[in-house]
Amino acid sequence: MNAELFLFYVFCASGVFAYGIGLKQTTIRSKTMRFYLSYSIKTLVCTFLCIAPVYAFTSWLLVPAGLVEIFPLFLVLIMLVVVRVYDGVLLLAKLQPPSGILLPLPLVFIAINESFTMKEAYCIALAILLAVFFLIPLFYCIRKRLSLAFYPQNFKLPITIFFTTAILFFALYAWHISWFNQEMLK
């Protein structure tokens, strides 16, 4: 069950392609690999530290009280606290923390929203994280290859990266509309 869920959110319902989560980060961070490790660690730590309190708060307090609509507000508040604590710990260790909560926030939102248990929320978050962070080195390689290629002057690099993303999207999602997929024939 969890392996199927994990693979589904890495490839089929990838947070990058289906929801656009991290698409900006993958294209921007793929310029250099300098901050890749520190940004990856911050996103992983903040996401995983935030899932448990948000899930517990939502399922134990907001759902019984019928106040699920304010779940995003508490998600943002808890995420800001977790990120500030993480940044504070890095500053105490005299390290420069990477900026931003734009990637962990939608990861936790999708993970909590589309899961039934906390274990599934962690599985979904990890799958989307891997999908995002596997694309950064891929886009880095594509950028390096495109810098060596000759293409028309009116083509800009971000447009070419966008088209590459679209081609990857179609390559991964063609299975759902393909006659090779036996589920479509049932």
N, C-alpha and C positions, 0 to 999 in steps of 0.2 A: 504494500500500500504506500509506504513512504517513499520507496524507490520510484514508483510510478508518479507520485506527486512531485517528487524532486525533478525527475526528467521532464515532466510536463511543463514545469515552470522554468526550466533551463532552456528548453528548445521550443516547445509548442506555444506556450503562453509566456514567452520570455518577457520580462518586465521592460526590457529595452525596446523590443519590436512591437509588442502588443499595447503597452501603456506609455511608451516613450520615457520611462524612468531611466535616468542616467544617460540619455542620448547626448545631451549637451556635455556632460562630464566626460563621456567616452571620446567625443570629438576634440574637446579642449585638452584633456589630459593626455591624449595621444600625440601631442606635439613633441613632448619630451617625456622620458621615463623617469625624470628626476624625483617627482613627488609621488610616484605610483605606489610605492610601498607604504609610506607614511599615510597617505590618503586612504589606502585600502584598509590599513589597520584601524584608523579612526572610524571609518564607516562600519567595519565589522564590529568593533567594540561598542560603539554607540547604538547600533541597531540591536545587538543582542542584549545589551543592558536595558534597553527601553521596552522590549517586547513583553517581558514578564510583568512589570508594573502596569503597563497600559492594558494588557489582556486581563489581568486580575481586576483592575479598577473598572473596566468596561463590563466584564461578565458578572462581577459580584455586586456592583453598585448601580451602574447606569442601566443595565438591562432590567433588573427587577423594578427599578424606579420608573421605567419607561422613558428614560432620558438619553437614549442612544444617539440622538441628533447632536448632542454636544461632545461626542466622542472625539472629533478632530481638535477641538479646543484643548482638551486634556492631553491629547497626544502631543500637540505643539508645546504645551507647558512642560510636560515630562521630558520631551526631547531636548528642550532648551536647558533644563537643569542638568541632564546627563551630559550634554555637550560641554557646558560650562565647567562641570566638575572634571571632565576628561582634559579639557584645555588647561585648567588650573593645575592638574597633576603634571602635565607636560611642562608647564612653565616653572613649576617647582623643581623639576628635574633639569631645568635650563635647556629645554628643547623647544623648538619653534613648532607650535601645533598648526596643522593644515586648517584652512578656514572652510566654513560652510556646513550647513545641515540640509542642503538641497537633495542630497542622495539618501541619507538615512531616513528622512521624514516620509517620503512616499513609499520606501521599502517597508517600513513598519505599518503604514496605513494599509497597504495592499495585503501584507501578511496577516494582520489582525482581521481585516474585512473579509478575507476569503478563506479563513480557517474555522474549523469547529473546535479544535483543541489547541492548547499551547504548543504541543509537539508539532502539529501541522503548521502553526505560525512560524516556528523556528525553521522548519523544513522549507517553507515557501520563501522566507527571507534569505536563507542561505542559497537557494537556487537562483533567485533574482540577483543576489550579489555576485555569484559566480558568472552568471550571464553577462553582467556589466563588466566585471574585471577580466573576463576572457576576451572581450571585445577591444579593450584598451590596447593590449599588445598587437592585436590583429590590425587595428586602425593605425597604429604606429608603423607597422610594416607596410601597410598600404601607402601611408604618407611618404615613407622613405622610397618606396618603389615609384610613386608618382613624381617625386622630385627628380628622378633620373629619366623619366619619360618625357617625350615631346608631345604636347597636346596643344590645341589651338589657344591663342592668346586670350580669347574672350572667355575661356573656361577658367574659373577660379578654383582654387584648391578646396574650399568648403563645399562648393557645388559638386565637385567630383567625389568628395567624401559622402555627401548626401546620396548621390546616385549609387555609390558602392553599398551604402546601408540599404537602399531600396532593393538592390540586387540580392543582398544577403537575406532580406526579409522575404522576398519571393522564393528564394531557394529553400528556406526553412518552412514556409507556409504552403508551398505548392502541394505538399503531401495531403493537406486537408481537402483539397479539391481534386486531387488526382484519382484516377480510376485504379491506381495501385493500392489505395487504401481500402481494405476489405470491409471496413465499417460502413463505408458509403453505400455498399451494395446491399446491405441488409435492410 
